[in-house]
């Protein structure tokens, strides 16, 4: 364990991959929710609410340290 690069540890690499996937997913959700709002489409309010909820969950997932 000592003398290795941190990214060589499988659990660290796996966790970073999960977090990057979550960020990219949220990126798509945010743009998908924002596009109708620019045209003032009130029918897309549930998509914006879902995006807000999902981003809050993602933020809480990143709080614990990587074990």
Secondary structure as GFF3:
##gff-version 3
##sequence-region A 1 67
A	DSSP	three_ten_helix	6	8	.	.	.	ID=ss1
A	DSSP	alpha_helix	10	38	.	.	.	ID=ss2
A	DSSP	three_ten_helix	42	44	.	.	.	ID=ss3
A	DSSP	alpha_helix	45	61	.	.	.	ID=ss4
###
